[in-house]
Amino acid sequence: MPLTIHINPLDNVVVALHPIPAGTPVPVEGVGTVTAAEDIPQGHKMAIRPIKAGENVIKYGFAIGHATADVQPGTWMHTHNVKTNLSGELEYTYNPKLNYPAPVAPETFMGFRRRDGRAAIRNEIWIIPTVGCVNDCAKTLVRENQDLVTGTIDGLYTFTHPFGCSQTGHDHAQTRKLLAALVRHPNAAAVLVLSLGCENLTHDQFVAEIGDYDPDRVKFLTCQDVEDELAAGRQILQELAAYAGQFHREPIPASELVVGMKCGGSDGLSGITANPTIGRFSDMLVARGGSTVLTEVPEMFGAEGFLMDRCRNEEVFHKAVEMINGFKEYFIAHNEVVYENPSPGNKQGGITTLEDKSCGCVQKGGTAPIMDVIGYGDAVTTKGLNMLYGPGNDLVSATALTAAGAHLILFSTGRGTPFGAPAPTLKVSTNSQLAAKKKNWIDYNTGVIADGEKTIDETAQGLYDLVLEVASGKKTKAEEKGFREISIFKDGVVL
């Protein structure tokens, strides 16, 4: 079992795949044996060459910060002796380096074909409240109408939130746009839009935001307009269940899948096991004509260079620059430090600087060209790899990926998290210890890469196969527990 990984020949650090006690001789290919001068926790970095104060610390072949003191080989490199190089605004130039994957004939999954021609992987009924005042009504309707979940209907769910009233301007528009995007999601075979009646997110506003819709699929109930909203809701849900029950699973090409990619509760192995595996999966799906979506803009800061040159043309490049700089301006406007991002849990797991975190995060994007950049609440319309405007917050980003039309979400984690988005959320562990400890959270373990049991290619193939299973109806761990919720990004920027 390997002790460390030397990710790139240019790197002056290695990453511990397992805890390394002080005094342990560590073989490093191309360098020789380096003795650990102190305990190196799993996922953390160890110097393999002398590094002077002010000299760059190199990981992924990229400067992730600089040393704050002279260090010798075997030294633990972390927040106590490494600082970020990032500060202020950056200028970007377009130097395209495009690597289109060779086309592959798509496999099929057993999904649902909607009346408008779109593919879906779930056949559910959703209740979307337009205002927080009716949240409990929506929950009661879900609880009291589970008998309607029969035949090919996969479930009845609601996604509550505290917004929809006493909001103005951009804040109000953000709520309206996100909720309307959920109404349009293909996994929702039928939707009940539940309103109160006096909120400033009015019925007419919301209908205009949704756009063209099938009145058999989307129905509305204003609670103040009826004597008994639960009885009226029951009647509407019966109609929607009759409509949803007409859909049956059938073979659909994988080229019609849209898969969101997210990481959270990251550790030092995220950029070595899980995220590269998801990146390889992304390239595999793109090669088959499918679509993937990468978000978490703040976690691209410091690694933009890995992405910008992969934009398919200058128009997409400029959209990417606008997205990155727009989020930096959002941070600055709120007096936030743009480049202080790793959370306490990230740091405990071995991530030292934002460059360190970002270089690992963007591994999920694989190597395919970036075909489009879309705004918060907008839908994916271009095949291939897309970038989505959204924050790093796990639930907010997963909700945005769902709103963009992701059929399911791949969520890599080194520390674990139980939540689920409206779209099936498949948890991918970075290490085998987490997979063993949290069997009720983790769907797929890429720790086998660190354990030396499988290659990234083998692990990516297994993940691809699992995605097709989930698309065909296999439930994720979060789905088995009924864990589904949303969070709406507030006070952001609409692109």
LINCOR-V371482 format. One record per backbone hydrogen bond with DSSP energy under -0.5 kcal/mol. CO is the residue of the C=O (numbers start at 1). NH is the residue of the N-H. E is the energy in kcal/mol with one decimal. If there is no record, write none. Layout:
CO & NH & E
CO & NH & E
This chain:
3 & 17 & -2.7
3 & 18 & -1.1
5 & 7 & -0.9
5 & 15 & -2.1
8 & 11 & -2.3
12 & 48 & -2.2
12 & 49 & -0.8
14 & 46 & -2.3
15 & 5 & -1.8
16 & 43 & -3.4
19 & 21 & -0.5
20 & 40 & -2.8
21 & 24 & -1.7
24 & 36 & -2.5
25 & 27 & -0.6
26 & 34 & -3.1
28 & 31 & -2.2
28 & 32 & -2.9
32 & 28 & -2.8
34 & 26 & -2.6
34 & 36 & -0.5
36 & 23 & -3.4
39 & 41 & -0.6
40 & 20 & -2.7
41 & 44 & -2.0
44 & 16 & -2.9
45 & 77 & -2.4
46 & 14 & -2.2
47 & 74 & -3.2
51 & 71 & -2.8
52 & 55 & -2.4
55 & 67 & -2.7
56 & 58 & -0.6
57 & 64 & -2.6
58 & 12 & -0.9
58 & 13 & -0.8
59 & 62 & -1.7
62 & 59 & -2.6
62 & 64 & -0.6
64 & 356 & -0.5
65 & 57 & -2.7
66 & 83 & -2.3
67 & 54 & -3.5
71 & 51 & -2.0
72 & 75 & -1.6
74 & 37 & -2.1
74 & 38 & -0.7
75 & 47 & -2.7
76 & 78 & -0.7
77 & 45 & -0.8
78 & 81 & -2.0
78 & 82 & -1.1
81 & 68 & -2.1
81 & 69 & -0.5
83 & 66 & -2.7
93 & 95 & -0.7
107 & 254 & -3.2
109 & 111 & -1.1
109 & 252 & -2.6
111 & 250 & -2.9
112 & 114 & -0.6
112 & 120 & -1.8
114 & 117 & -2.1
118 & 114 & -3.1
120 & 112 & -2.7
123 & 154 & -2.9
123 & 155 & -0.6
124 & 189 & -1.9
124 & 190 & -1.5
125 & 157 & -2.5
126 & 128 & -0.6
126 & 192 & -2.5
127 & 129 & -0.6
127 & 159 & -1.4
128 & 194 & -1.9
131 & 134 & -1.6
132 & 135 & -1.7
134 & 138 & -2.4
135 & 139 & -2.5
136 & 140 & -2.3
137 & 141 & -2.4
138 & 142 & -2.0
139 & 143 & -2.5
140 & 144 & -2.8
141 & 145 & -0.6
142 & 145 & -0.8
143 & 146 & -0.6
145 & 148 & -1.7
146 & 149 & -1.7
148 & 150 & -1.7
150 & 153 & -2.1
155 & 125 & -2.7
157 & 127 & -2.5
158 & 160 & -0.5
163 & 132 & -2.0
164 & 201 & -1.3
168 & 171 & -1.0
168 & 172 & -1.4
169 & 173 & -2.3
170 & 174 & -2.5
171 & 175 & -1.5
172 & 176 & -2.2
173 & 177 & -2.6
174 & 178 & -2.1
175 & 179 & -2.4
176 & 180 & -2.0
177 & 181 & -1.9
178 & 182 & -1.7
179 & 183 & -1.9
180 & 184 & -1.5
182 & 185 & -1.3
185 & 188 & -1.4
187 & 124 & -2.1
187 & 189 & -1.0
190 & 126 & -2.3
191 & 193 & -0.6
191 & 219 & -2.6
192 & 128 & -2.4
192 & 194 & -0.7
193 & 195 & -0.6
193 & 221 & -2.3
194 & 130 & -2.6
195 & 223 & -2.7
196 & 224 & -2.2
200 & 202 & -1.3
202 & 206 & -2.4
203 & 207 & -2.6
204 & 208 & -2.1
205 & 209 & -2.0
206 & 210 & -2.4
207 & 211 & -1.9
213 & 215 & -0.7
214 & 217 & -1.3
214 & 218 & -2.5
217 & 191 & -3.0
217 & 219 & -0.5
219 & 193 & -3.0
221 & 195 & -3.0
221 & 223 & -0.6
222 & 225 & -1.8
223 & 226 & -1.1
228 & 232 & -2.5
229 & 233 & -2.3
230 & 234 & -2.1
231 & 235 & -1.9
232 & 236 & -2.0
233 & 237 & -2.8
234 & 238 & -2.0
235 & 239 & -1.5
236 & 240 & -2.5
237 & 241 & -2.6
238 & 242 & -1.9
239 & 243 & -1.8
240 & 244 & -3.0
241 & 245 & -2.3
243 & 246 & -1.5
244 & 247 & -1.7
250 & 111 & -2.2
252 & 109 & -2.5
253 & 256 & -2.0
254 & 257 & -1.8
257 & 291 & -2.4
258 & 407 & -2.7
258 & 408 & -1.0
259 & 293 & -2.0
260 & 410 & -2.9
261 & 295 & -0.9
262 & 412 & -2.4
265 & 414 & -2.1
265 & 415 & -1.6
267 & 270 & -1.6
269 & 272 & -1.7
269 & 273 & -2.8
270 & 275 & -2.6
273 & 277 & -1.6
274 & 278 & -2.6
275 & 279 & -2.5
276 & 280 & -2.5
277 & 281 & -2.5
278 & 282 & -2.8
279 & 283 & -2.1
280 & 284 & -2.0
281 & 285 & -2.7
282 & 286 & -2.7
283 & 287 & -2.2
284 & 288 & -0.8
285 & 288 & -0.6
285 & 290 & -2.7
286 & 289 & -2.0
287 & 104 & -2.5
290 & 384 & -1.4
291 & 259 & -2.3
292 & 386 & -2.5
293 & 261 & -2.2
294 & 388 & -2.6
296 & 299 & -1.2
297 & 300 & -2.4
297 & 301 & -0.7
298 & 301 & -0.6
300 & 303 & -2.7
303 & 306 & -1.8
304 & 307 & -1.9
304 & 308 & -3.1
305 & 309 & -0.6
307 & 310 & -2.0
308 & 311 & -1.6
309 & 97 & -3.3
310 & 370 & -2.6
313 & 317 & -2.2
314 & 318 & -2.7
315 & 319 & -1.7
316 & 320 & -2.2
317 & 321 & -2.5
318 & 322 & -2.3
319 & 323 & -2.0
320 & 324 & -2.6
321 & 325 & -2.9
322 & 326 & -2.1
323 & 327 & -1.7
324 & 328 & -1.8
325 & 329 & -2.5
326 & 330 & -1.6
327 & 331 & -2.0
328 & 332 & -2.6
329 & 333 & -2.7
330 & 334 & -0.9
331 & 334 & -0.8
331 & 336 & -2.6
332 & 335 & -2.0
336 & 338 & -0.6
337 & 340 & -1.1
339 & 341 & -0.7
343 & 347 & -2.5
344 & 348 & -2.3
345 & 349 & -1.7
346 & 351 & -2.4
347 & 350 & -1.3
349 & 268 & -3.1
350 & 352 & -0.5
353 & 357 & -2.3
354 & 358 & -3.5
355 & 359 & -2.7
356 & 360 & -1.3
357 & 361 & -2.6
358 & 362 & -2.7
360 & 363 & -0.8
361 & 364 & -1.7
362 & 365 & -1.9
363 & 366 & -1.7
369 & 371 & -0.7
369 & 385 & -0.8
370 & 312 & -2.3
372 & 387 & -2.3
374 & 389 & -2.2
375 & 378 & -2.1
384 & 292 & -1.7
385 & 371 & -2.9
385 & 372 & -0.9
386 & 294 & -2.8
387 & 374 & -2.9
390 & 297 & -2.5
393 & 397 & -2.6
394 & 398 & -2.6
395 & 399 & -2.1
396 & 400 & -2.1
397 & 401 & -2.5
398 & 402 & -1.9
399 & 403 & -2.7
400 & 404 & -1.6
401 & 406 & -2.1
402 & 405 & -2.0
404 & 380 & -2.7
407 & 424 & -0.7
408 & 260 & -2.5
409 & 411 & -0.6
409 & 426 & -3.0
410 & 262 & -2.7
410 & 412 & -0.6
411 & 428 & -3.1
412 & 264 & -2.3
413 & 430 & -1.8
420 & 485 & -1.7
423 & 421 & -0.5
424 & 409 & -2.8
424 & 426 & -0.6
425 & 427 & -0.6
426 & 411 & -3.0
427 & 429 & -0.5
427 & 443 & -1.9
427 & 444 & -1.8
428 & 413 & -2.6
429 & 446 & -2.5
431 & 435 & -1.5
432 & 436 & -2.2
433 & 437 & -2.2
434 & 438 & -3.0
436 & 439 & -0.5
438 & 441 & -1.7
438 & 442 & -2.5
444 & 429 & -2.7
444 & 446 & -0.6
446 & 449 & -1.9
446 & 450 & -0.6
447 & 451 & -1.9
448 & 453 & -2.3
448 & 454 & -1.3
449 & 452 & -1.3
455 & 459 & -2.3
456 & 460 & -2.8
457 & 461 & -2.1
458 & 462 & -1.8
459 & 463 & -2.0
460 & 464 & -2.7
461 & 465 & -2.3
462 & 466 & -2.0
463 & 467 & -2.5
464 & 468 & -1.9
465 & 469 & -1.6
466 & 470 & -2.8
467 & 471 & -2.8
468 & 472 & -1.2
469 & 474 & -2.3
470 & 473 & -1.5
476 & 480 & -2.3
477 & 481 & -1.1
478 & 483 & -2.6
479 & 482 & -1.3
482 & 484 & -0.9
493 & 495 & -0.6
